[in-house]
Amino acid sequence: MAGSKLPDGELAFMYFPDNYRWSHGMLGALSTAPWGGAEIDEVHRVGLRLKDHLGDDEVWFREWTGEADRLEAIGNEKAAAGHAHSAAAYLLRAALYAQIGERFLHPKTDASQAAYKRSVAVFRKAAGLMTRPHMEHVEVPYEGVTLPGILVHGDAVPGRRGRAPVMLFLDGFDITKEMQYFKGIPALTARGISVLMLDGPGNGEAIRFRNLPLHYQTERHAGAAYDYLAARPEFDPKRIGIMALSLGGYYAPRAASMDQRFACCISWGPEWDYHTKWQQRLARIERGEALSLSVPWQHLLWVFGVQTKEEAFQRLEGFKLDGVIQKMRCPYLLVHGEGDAQAPTDHAEHMIAACGSVNKHMKVFTREEGGYHHCQIDNLSIGTAYMWDWLEDVLQPAK
């Protein structure tokens, strides 16, 4: 009944109570259901097959990619029969499940690389079958090469004249442009705001197939994406914003602070000092302590293209916002969950206090309201609704 006291203990759905990473992975799939990324029954059936193999990432990979193969076959049958809408729905879930399965494997294998490549192709096929939202696969020029992106066009807004607003949405530590689509993007484009989801260095296709490792100077690829979007006739150069989630809580404010052309910035999760965080994490791992990580720690070496922890620490030295975020001037929103096991609340407090923007705001979702886990993975809908409302207000055309 309304107003009743919440029970003690964990409120989020932890499918594997003794394994944070696997439970987080299950939530990563389940939370996408409102936007076509998952069906609860399909996820549960995968979970039932996994229960006797807790922590075996090879089995995780096999079961998720097996489900992806099954749905892809159905989607292809639907497409061949002329049922484009049904086909797209099956193919979208197939693409997500394959990437949910692949992301835990380290080292990467020929099988995992093939599964990922196939997931990208399956998502592209689904996008081609859809009329709403309209998606366009693009290549963004970047330092002599290109970065792969998916441009999701905003719906037409009655009475709106002139060029439209658009958000650049960068990945996180272990998220991809395809996964990002299922984090509320159709609900944002329904408001008339377009989104460019980009695999930057260290993420998605850029690290897997183009040998572009992660670096701390996110303004380099963010600025290239700004140039690309500003050159397109449908977008207003004065209303191009930037956002990112998880480790992207560093990516986006770094870029917006160093390249002040961006109209606004959202950190979907805080990331104040990634270098110190990983020093603490690896020290705890060496002591045999359990950690709340979303992927195996070896992912850190892989995204940097290094072999040792010492080399990784060298690459991490630049991942600090102190001395950087003070330069930001655009409207800034930082969204956090008070129960985030991956990012402490004091990191969020440091960021919002140091930010140089006059228009800055921090939203912390509480245990009572939900959305209190990492990047609101326990209730994506309330997190995205809050952010998308803010963007509607901030990206209104000047009067």
NULUMVEX-191522 format. One line per field, with one value per residue (C-alpha): residue number from 0; x negated, y negated, z; residue in three letters; chain. Coordinates in pm, 1 decimal, padded with zeros to 6 digits. Example, Ala and Ser with C-alpha at 12.3 -4.5 7.8 and 13.67 -1.06 7.14 Angstrom:
<atoms>
gupa = [0;1] $
x = [-01230.0;-01367.0] $
y = [00450.0;00106.0] $
z = [00780.0;00714.0] $
marti = [ALA;SER] $
fiba = [A;A] $
</atoms>
This chain:
<atoms>
gupa = [0;1;2;3;4;5;6;7;8;9;10;11;12;13;14;15;16;17;18;19;20;21;22;23;24;25;26;27;28;29;30;31;32;33;34;35;36;37;38;39;40;41;42;43;44;45;46;47;48;49;50;51;52;53;54;55;56;57;58;59;60;61;62;63;64;65;66;67;68;69;70;71;72;73;74;75;76;77;78;79;80;81;82;83;84;85;86;87;88;89;90;91;92;93;94;95;96;97;98;99;100;101;102;103;104;105;106;107;108;109;110;111;112;113;114;115;116;117;118;119;120;121;122;123;124;125;126;127;128;129;130;131;132;133;134;135;136;137;138;139;140;141;142;143;144;145;146;147;148;149;150;151;152;153;154;155;156;157;158;159;160;161;162;163;164;165;166;167;168;169;170;171;172;173;174;175;176;177;178;179;180;181;182;183;184;185;186;187;188;189;190;191;192;193;194;195;196;197;198;199;200;201;202;203;204;205;206;207;208;209;210;211;212;213;214;215;216;217;218;219;220;221;222;223;224;225;226;227;228;229;230;231;232;233;234;235;236;237;238;239;240;241;242;243;244;245;246;247;248;249;250;251;252;253;254;255;256;257;258;259;260;261;262;263;264;265;266;267;268;269;270;271;272;273;274;275;276;277;278;279;280;281;282;283;284;285;286;287;288;289;290;291;292;293;294;295;296;297;298;299;300;301;302;303;304;305;306;307;308;309;310;311;312;313;314;315;316;317;318;319;320;321;322;323;324;325;326;327;328;329;330;331;332;333;334;335;336;337;338;339;340;341;342;343;344;345;346;347;348;349;350;351;352;353;354;355;356;357;358;359;360;361;362;363;364;365;366;367;368;369;370;371;372;373;374;375;376;377;378;379;380;381;382;383;384;385;386;387;388;389;390;391;392;393;394;395;396;397;398] $
x = [00000.0;-00113.0;-00334.8;-00427.9;-00783.2;-01019.0;-01162.4;-01524.2;-01782.3;-01834.3;-01541.4;-01676.4;-01621.0;-01944.8;-01897.0;-02220.2;-02242.9;-02599.5;-02738.2;-02710.2;-02850.1;-02614.8;-02317.3;-02415.3;-02433.8;-02084.2;-01954.5;-02138.6;-01915.7;-01589.8;-01607.0;-01595.5;-01252.6;-01057.2;-01246.9;-01246.0;-01575.2;-01444.2;-01151.6;-01133.8;-01054.8;-01351.9;-01588.9;-01450.5;-01494.6;-01856.3;-01891.9;-01751.4;-02009.4;-02284.0;-02196.1;-02413.4;-02712.4;-02748.6;-03060.3;-03148.2;-03171.2;-03211.8;-02868.5;-02730.3;-02855.1;-02717.0;-02367.6;-02317.6;-02451.6;-02248.5;-01933.0;-02046.2;-02087.8;-01738.2;-01577.1;-01780.5;-01650.9;-01291.4;-01352.6;-01490.7;-01188.4;-00955.2;-01146.7;-01132.7;-00755.5;-00721.6;-00651.2;-00906.0;-00779.8;-00787.8;-01122.1;-01277.6;-01154.9;-01314.4;-01637.1;-01675.4;-01658.0;-01897.3;-02152.4;-02131.4;-02149.3;-02459.9;-02634.0;-02521.6;-02684.3;-03006.1;-03107.8;-03229.6;-03478.7;-03846.7;-04061.2;-03846.8;-03829.7;-03752.0;-03407.2;-03338.5;-03458.6;-03239.4;-02938.8;-02992.8;-03036.3;-02718.8;-02528.9;-02625.1;-02499.3;-02177.1;-02108.7;-02175.3;-01928.2;-01665.2;-01720.5;-01671.0;-01333.1;-01209.5;-01035.7;-01019.0;-01250.2;-01446.1;-01805.5;-02102.3;-02441.5;-02714.6;-03092.6;-03236.4;-03573.8;-03833.6;-04208.7;-04256.5;-04011.4;-03639.4;-03433.7;-03111.1;-02788.5;-02413.8;-02216.9;-01863.8;-01652.0;-01405.1;-01037.8;-00896.2;-00759.2;-00440.0;-00502.0;-00878.2;-01070.0;-01435.7;-01709.4;-01662.8;-01855.5;-02074.7;-02266.0;-02598.7;-02580.8;-02919.4;-02967.7;-03081.3;-03360.1;-03195.3;-02885.5;-02834.6;-02634.2;-02384.4;-02332.9;-02283.5;-01981.3;-01793.3;-01858.1;-01560.1;-01667.1;-01329.1;-01166.3;-01407.5;-01367.6;-00989.6;-01041.0;-01204.0;-01565.1;-01796.2;-02080.6;-02416.0;-02534.5;-02907.4;-03162.6;-03460.7;-03816.7;-03815.6;-03451.4;-03241.8;-03359.8;-03636.9;-03835.9;-03725.9;-03771.9;-03960.2;-04233.6;-04154.8;-04234.6;-04084.4;-04239.8;-04150.1;-04122.0;-03757.9;-03728.2;-03917.2;-03647.7;-03363.7;-03483.4;-03500.6;-03141.3;-03036.4;-03191.9;-03006.5;-02669.5;-02709.4;-02776.0;-02447.4;-02168.1;-01900.7;-02081.2;-02126.2;-02497.1;-02390.3;-02183.8;-02426.3;-02464.1;-02673.3;-02605.5;-02750.4;-02694.2;-02902.6;-03269.2;-03104.8;-03042.1;-03403.7;-03389.7;-03109.4;-03218.0;-03580.0;-03467.7;-03224.9;-03486.1;-03759.1;-03533.6;-03285.3;-03076.4;-02845.1;-02509.0;-02468.1;-02616.7;-02483.2;-02694.3;-02484.4;-02681.0;-02983.2;-03349.4;-03579.8;-03914.8;-03926.3;-04299.5;-04267.9;-03954.7;-04137.8;-04439.1;-04201.0;-04012.9;-04321.1;-04464.9;-04144.5;-04153.6;-04509.4;-04383.6;-04115.9;-03826.0;-03500.5;-03427.9;-03119.2;-03245.6;-03027.3;-03284.5;-03602.8;-03887.9;-04095.7;-03866.9;-04078.6;-04392.7;-04206.6;-04052.4;-04395.2;-04568.3;-04822.3;-04942.8;-05015.1;-04851.2;-05146.7;-05088.1;-04717.5;-04794.3;-05004.3;-04711.0;-04475.4;-04672.0;-04477.5;-04134.4;-04078.4;-03829.6;-03983.3;-04128.9;-03913.6;-03547.8;-03605.7;-03629.8;-03276.9;-03028.7;-02728.5;-02424.1;-02523.4;-02323.4;-02477.3;-02253.6;-02345.9;-02193.1;-02260.9;-02311.7;-02557.3;-02806.7;-03047.5;-03065.5;-03069.2;-02842.4;-03137.6;-03265.1;-02939.5;-02962.3;-03318.1;-03209.1;-02907.7;-03094.6;-03390.7;-03189.2;-03231.2;-02884.3;-02636.5;-02347.4;-02436.0;-02225.6;-02272.8;-01989.2;-02040.8;-01783.3;-01708.3;-01633.4;-01274.5;-01204.2;-01406.7;-01672.7;-01927.7;-02170.0;-02442.7;-02306.8;-01953.4;-01985.3;-01718.8;-01469.3;-01591.3;-01256.6;-01259.7;-01620.3;-01564.8;-01240.0;-01425.3;-01709.1;-01489.0;-01266.2;-01578.7;-01696.5;-01360.0;-01392.3;-01758.9;-01748.9;-01442.8;-01511.2;-01597.6;-01299.1] $
y = [00000.0;-00355.3;-00498.0;-00159.5;-00120.1;00046.2;00380.3;00403.2;00545.8;00531.1;00395.1;00441.2;00767.9;00962.2;01275.7;01428.5;01290.7;01419.3;01272.9;00896.0;00902.7;01169.2;01007.8;00672.0;00840.1;00981.8;00637.5;00497.5;00711.1;00684.2;00305.4;00265.2;00426.4;00095.4;00013.6;00354.4;00494.2;00791.8;01011.3;01117.6;01479.1;01507.5;01359.4;01585.7;01896.8;01803.4;01746.4;02088.2;02249.5;02050.0;02121.3;02431.6;02259.6;01948.5;01751.0;01955.0;01685.6;01937.4;02078.0;01723.2;01654.0;01978.7;01940.0;01574.7;01612.4;01928.6;01735.7;01461.4;01716.0;01851.7;01508.6;01405.6;01707.9;01619.1;01257.2;01359.1;01581.5;01293.0;01062.1;01315.4;01339.4;00962.8;00889.5;00613.8;00493.5;00837.8;00912.8;00597.3;00676.3;01021.9;00894.9;00611.9;00857.6;01092.0;00813.1;00713.4;01069.3;01142.1;00837.9;00919.3;01258.8;01138.8;00863.7;01090.1;01291.5;01210.1;01266.7;01215.7;01516.3;01574.8;01692.3;01383.0;01148.7;01326.0;01305.0;00934.0;00866.4;01056.8;00860.6;00534.1;00665.8;00793.1;00455.0;00283.6;00515.2;00442.2;00068.4;00100.7;00264.2;-00009.3;-00330.7;-00476.3;-00579.9;-00628.8;-00510.3;-00585.5;-00415.4;-00674.7;-00710.2;-01011.1;-01136.5;-01121.2;-01177.1;-01010.8;-00727.5;-00710.3;-00611.7;-00409.2;-00562.0;-00523.4;-00842.6;-00807.6;-01085.1;-01271.0;-01279.0;-01585.4;-01833.1;-02014.9;-02383.8;-02360.6;-02550.0;-02552.0;-02311.4;-02053.3;-01969.3;-01659.9;-01480.2;-01303.9;-00989.6;-00831.4;-00481.1;-00384.8;-00148.3;00163.4;00037.8;00009.2;-00207.2;00074.3;00122.4;-00251.4;-00247.5;-00037.9;-00286.7;-00503.8;-00649.6;-00590.0;-00789.7;-01078.3;-01086.7;-01084.3;-01431.3;-01558.2;-01532.7;-01328.4;-01117.5;-01013.4;-00699.6;-00668.3;-00394.2;-00603.5;-00476.3;-00186.1;-00099.1;00122.6;00164.7;-00092.2;00134.4;00470.4;00415.5;00085.8;00116.7;-00221.3;-00197.9;-00408.3;-00746.8;-01022.6;-01313.2;-01257.5;-01604.9;-01469.0;-01230.3;-01432.7;-01738.7;-01537.8;-01426.2;-01786.7;-01890.9;-01610.6;-01699.2;-02075.6;-02020.8;-01837.4;-02069.4;-01925.0;-02008.2;-02337.6;-02387.4;-02585.0;-02293.5;-02002.7;-01846.6;-01561.7;-01282.5;-00948.9;-00687.6;-00504.8;-00580.1;-00821.1;-01026.9;-01126.6;-01125.4;-01379.6;-01648.7;-01621.1;-01685.8;-01965.5;-02135.3;-02125.3;-02196.1;-02461.7;-02442.8;-02187.9;-02328.4;-02105.0;-01804.3;-01505.1;-01273.2;-00960.9;-00851.2;-01019.4;-00953.7;-01193.2;-01011.6;-00687.9;-00641.1;-00629.0;-00416.3;-00145.2;-00155.9;-00085.9;00180.2;00375.9;00357.6;00509.2;00780.6;00869.4;00903.9;01144.5;00910.9;00919.3;00618.1;00477.3;00474.4;00488.6;00687.4;00882.8;00653.6;00768.5;00554.4;00260.9;00399.6;00483.0;00140.4;-00021.1;00242.4;00319.9;00633.3;00523.8;00334.1;00094.1;-00000.5;-00046.1;-00280.6;-00494.4;-00521.9;-00604.4;-00901.2;-01149.7;-01023.2;-01289.6;-01575.2;-01803.3;-02099.5;-02019.2;-02034.7;-02379.5;-02500.1;-02389.6;-02665.6;-02490.2;-02365.1;-02047.4;-01761.0;-01485.2;-01184.5;-00937.3;-00660.0;-00665.9;-00288.9;-00283.1;-00010.3;-00117.1;-00494.4;-00652.2;-00946.8;-01161.3;-01140.2;-01294.8;-01563.1;-01652.8;-01683.0;-01904.0;-02127.6;-02174.5;-02223.6;-02575.8;-02598.8;-02841.2;-02617.8;-02287.7;-02031.5;-01694.2;-01444.4;-01157.3;-00879.1;-00736.7;-00389.7;-00494.1;-00616.8;-00355.9;-00399.0;-00398.6;-00150.6;-00216.6;-00434.6;-00352.8;00001.3;00109.4;-00139.0;-00292.5;-00451.7;-00699.9;-00788.7;-00854.5;-01043.2;-01281.5;-01336.9;-01371.4;-01627.6;-01827.0;-01811.6;-01930.2;-02237.9;-02307.6;-02252.7;-02467.9;-02711.9;-03064.7;-03301.4] $
z = [00000.0;-00069.1;00201.1;00350.4;00474.0;00230.5;00339.5;00445.8;00209.9;-00165.0;-00365.2;-00716.4;-00901.4;-00845.9;-01052.8;-00919.7;-00562.5;-00514.4;-00837.0;-00892.1;-01244.5;-01374.8;-01201.4;-01349.5;-01689.4;-01649.4;-01551.7;-01850.7;-02069.3;-01872.9;-01841.1;-02219.4;-02254.3;-02279.4;-02600.2;-02765.8;-02639.8;-02445.3;-02352.4;-01988.5;-02073.5;-02310.1;-02053.2;-01780.2;-01994.0;-02053.7;-01679.7;-01597.9;-01824.2;-01650.9;-01287.3;-01262.1;-01425.4;-01211.2;-01304.4;-01615.2;-01879.7;-02161.6;-02077.2;-02045.9;-02396.9;-02536.3;-02391.0;-02484.7;-02836.3;-02879.9;-02796.3;-03033.3;-03314.0;-03251.6;-03268.2;-03571.1;-03761.0;-03673.7;-03770.5;-04106.3;-04167.0;-04083.8;-04317.8;-04601.2;-04552.3;-04584.0;-04215.6;-04162.1;-03823.5;-03663.8;-03824.4;-03684.9;-03332.9;-03336.6;-03490.5;-03239.8;-02950.5;-03127.3;-03164.0;-02798.5;-02663.7;-02870.1;-02726.3;-02371.9;-02420.6;-02581.6;-02341.8;-02058.5;-02265.3;-02209.3;-02396.7;-02703.7;-02933.5;-03298.6;-03187.7;-02976.5;-03249.4;-03503.7;-03271.2;-03218.8;-03589.6;-03659.9;-03394.5;-03562.9;-03897.3;-03738.7;-03575.9;-03909.0;-04082.4;-03815.8;-03856.0;-04229.7;-04175.1;-03939.7;-04031.1;-03680.3;-03544.3;-03863.9;-03819.5;-04040.5;-04010.0;-04056.4;-04053.2;-03869.8;-03999.6;-03722.5;-03745.5;-04081.8;-04020.0;-03940.6;-03639.5;-03678.6;-03555.6;-03570.4;-03622.3;-03485.5;-03630.9;-03413.4;-03500.9;-03670.1;-03415.9;-03520.2;-03561.8;-03528.8;-03793.2;-03876.8;-03783.0;-03508.6;-03188.9;-03166.8;-02891.2;-02927.5;-02711.6;-02635.6;-02498.0;-02149.4;-02044.2;-02183.9;-02366.8;-02742.2;-02978.4;-03034.3;-02660.6;-02618.6;-02848.9;-02592.8;-02312.9;-02391.5;-02725.9;-02898.2;-02615.7;-02676.2;-03052.8;-03004.3;-02851.3;-03169.3;-03049.1;-03270.7;-03132.2;-03275.5;-03094.1;-03156.4;-03097.1;-02990.6;-02937.2;-02692.8;-02753.9;-02977.3;-03333.6;-03287.2;-03054.3;-03191.3;-03563.3;-03609.9;-03347.9;-03190.5;-02817.3;-02541.8;-02456.8;-02213.8;-02460.9;-02547.3;-02697.9;-03000.2;-03120.1;-02965.7;-03155.9;-03476.4;-03418.1;-03351.8;-03684.7;-03860.4;-03706.3;-03753.4;-04123.7;-04172.4;-04286.4;-04055.9;-03729.8;-03546.5;-03459.6;-03152.3;-03019.8;-03032.5;-02688.5;-02551.8;-02306.6;-02201.9;-01933.2;-01672.1;-01758.2;-02000.9;-01687.8;-01752.5;-02136.0;-02174.4;-01924.7;-02040.9;-02398.9;-02310.2;-02091.7;-02354.4;-02654.4;-02554.8;-02870.8;-02708.0;-02603.4;-02296.9;-02122.7;-01930.0;-01715.4;-01672.6;-01369.5;-01204.4;-01282.9;-01097.5;-01086.0;-01284.3;-01225.8;-00847.4;-00870.6;-01066.2;-00834.6;-00547.0;-00742.4;-00845.7;-00495.7;-00363.7;-00630.6;-00525.7;-00166.5;-00288.3;-00213.7;-00410.9;-00632.0;-00801.4;-01160.0;-01470.0;-01671.5;-01586.5;-01480.5;-01779.3;-01994.0;-01874.2;-02039.8;-02359.0;-02420.1;-02381.0;-02592.7;-02318.9;-02143.6;-01786.5;-01502.7;-01495.2;-01859.5;-01787.4;-01496.9;-01730.1;-01973.3;-01685.0;-01557.7;-01769.4;-01661.8;-01396.9;-01410.1;-01149.2;-01335.5;-01638.8;-01541.2;-01394.9;-01758.0;-01850.3;-01931.6;-02087.0;-01889.5;-01706.0;-01557.2;-01346.3;-01275.9;-01003.3;-00792.4;-00419.6;-00416.9;-00709.9;-00622.1;-00897.6;-00841.8;-00492.8;-00422.3;-00315.7;-00675.7;-00791.3;-00524.4;-00629.0;-00993.1;-00940.5;-00695.9;-00931.6;-01250.5;-01386.8;-01538.5;-01386.8;-01489.9;-01323.8;-01142.7;-00980.7;-00955.0;-00711.6;-00728.6;-00385.5;-00261.5;-00198.0;-00552.9;-00742.7;-01005.9;-00725.9;-00882.9;-01138.9;-01421.4;-01304.0;-01438.1;-01188.2;-01337.8;-01662.0;-01740.6;-01454.7;-01523.0;-01892.0;-01831.2;-01600.3;-01846.4;-02153.3;-01976.1;-01891.3;-02252.0;-02381.5;-02161.2;-02232.3;-02608.2;-02675.0;-02960.6;-02858.7;-02859.8] $
marti = [MET;ALA;GLY;SER;LYS;LEU;PRO;ASP;GLY;GLU;LEU;ALA;PHE;MET;TYR;PHE;PRO;ASP;ASN;TYR;ARG;TRP;SER;HIS;GLY;MET;LEU;GLY;ALA;LEU;SER;THR;ALA;PRO;TRP;GLY;GLY;ALA;GLU;ILE;ASP;GLU;VAL;HIS;ARG;VAL;GLY;LEU;ARG;LEU;LYS;ASP;HIS;LEU;GLY;ASP;ASP;GLU;VAL;TRP;PHE;ARG;GLU;TRP;THR;GLY;GLU;ALA;ASP;ARG;LEU;GLU;ALA;ILE;GLY;ASN;GLU;LYS;ALA;ALA;ALA;GLY;HIS;ALA;HIS;SER;ALA;ALA;ALA;TYR;LEU;LEU;ARG;ALA;ALA;LEU;TYR;ALA;GLN;ILE;GLY;GLU;ARG;PHE;LEU;HIS;PRO;LYS;THR;ASP;ALA;SER;GLN;ALA;ALA;TYR;LYS;ARG;SER;VAL;ALA;VAL;PHE;ARG;LYS;ALA;ALA;GLY;LEU;MET;THR;ARG;PRO;HIS;MET;GLU;HIS;VAL;GLU;VAL;PRO;TYR;GLU;GLY;VAL;THR;LEU;PRO;GLY;ILE;LEU;VAL;HIS;GLY;ASP;ALA;VAL;PRO;GLY;ARG;ARG;GLY;ARG;ALA;PRO;VAL;MET;LEU;PHE;LEU;ASP;GLY;PHE;ASP;ILE;THR;LYS;GLU;MET;GLN;TYR;PHE;LYS;GLY;ILE;PRO;ALA;LEU;THR;ALA;ARG;GLY;ILE;SER;VAL;LEU;MET;LEU;ASP;GLY;PRO;GLY;ASN;GLY;GLU;ALA;ILE;ARG;PHE;ARG;ASN;LEU;PRO;LEU;HIS;TYR;GLN;THR;GLU;ARG;HIS;ALA;GLY;ALA;ALA;TYR;ASP;TYR;LEU;ALA;ALA;ARG;PRO;GLU;PHE;ASP;PRO;LYS;ARG;ILE;GLY;ILE;MET;ALA;LEU;SER;LEU;GLY;GLY;TYR;TYR;ALA;PRO;ARG;ALA;ALA;SER;MET;ASP;GLN;ARG;PHE;ALA;CYS;CYS;ILE;SER;TRP;GLY;PRO;GLU;TRP;ASP;TYR;HIS;THR;LYS;TRP;GLN;GLN;ARG;LEU;ALA;ARG;ILE;GLU;ARG;GLY;GLU;ALA;LEU;SER;LEU;SER;VAL;PRO;TRP;GLN;HIS;LEU;LEU;TRP;VAL;PHE;GLY;VAL;GLN;THR;LYS;GLU;GLU;ALA;PHE;GLN;ARG;LEU;GLU;GLY;PHE;LYS;LEU;ASP;GLY;VAL;ILE;GLN;LYS;MET;ARG;CYS;PRO;TYR;LEU;LEU;VAL;HIS;GLY;GLU;GLY;ASP;ALA;GLN;ALA;PRO;THR;ASP;HIS;ALA;GLU;HIS;MET;ILE;ALA;ALA;CYS;GLY;SER;VAL;ASN;LYS;HIS;MET;LYS;VAL;PHE;THR;ARG;GLU;GLU;GLY;GLY;TYR;HIS;HIS;CYS;GLN;ILE;ASP;ASN;LEU;SER;ILE;GLY;THR;ALA;TYR;MET;TRP;ASP;TRP;LEU;GLU;ASP;VAL;LEU;GLN;PRO;ALA;LYS] $
fiba = [A;A;A;A;A;A;A;A;A;A;A;A;A;A;A;A;A;A;A;A;A;A;A;A;A;A;A;A;A;A;A;A;A;A;A;A;A;A;A;A;A;A;A;A;A;A;A;A;A;A;A;A;A;A;A;A;A;A;A;A;A;A;A;A;A;A;A;A;A;A;A;A;A;A;A;A;A;A;A;A;A;A;A;A;A;A;A;A;A;A;A;A;A;A;A;A;A;A;A;A;A;A;A;A;A;A;A;A;A;A;A;A;A;A;A;A;A;A;A;A;A;A;A;A;A;A;A;A;A;A;A;A;A;A;A;A;A;A;A;A;A;A;A;A;A;A;A;A;A;A;A;A;A;A;A;A;A;A;A;A;A;A;A;A;A;A;A;A;A;A;A;A;A;A;A;A;A;A;A;A;A;A;A;A;A;A;A;A;A;A;A;A;A;A;A;A;A;A;A;A;A;A;A;A;A;A;A;A;A;A;A;A;A;A;A;A;A;A;A;A;A;A;A;A;A;A;A;A;A;A;A;A;A;A;A;A;A;A;A;A;A;A;A;A;A;A;A;A;A;A;A;A;A;A;A;A;A;A;A;A;A;A;A;A;A;A;A;A;A;A;A;A;A;A;A;A;A;A;A;A;A;A;A;A;A;A;A;A;A;A;A;A;A;A;A;A;A;A;A;A;A;A;A;A;A;A;A;A;A;A;A;A;A;A;A;A;A;A;A;A;A;A;A;A;A;A;A;A;A;A;A;A;A;A;A;A;A;A;A;A;A;A;A;A;A;A;A;A;A;A;A;A;A;A;A;A;A;A;A;A;A;A;A;A;A;A;A;A;A;A;A;A;A;A;A;A;A;A;A;A;A;A;A;A;A;A;A;A;A;A;A;A;A;A;A;A;A;A;A] $
</atoms>
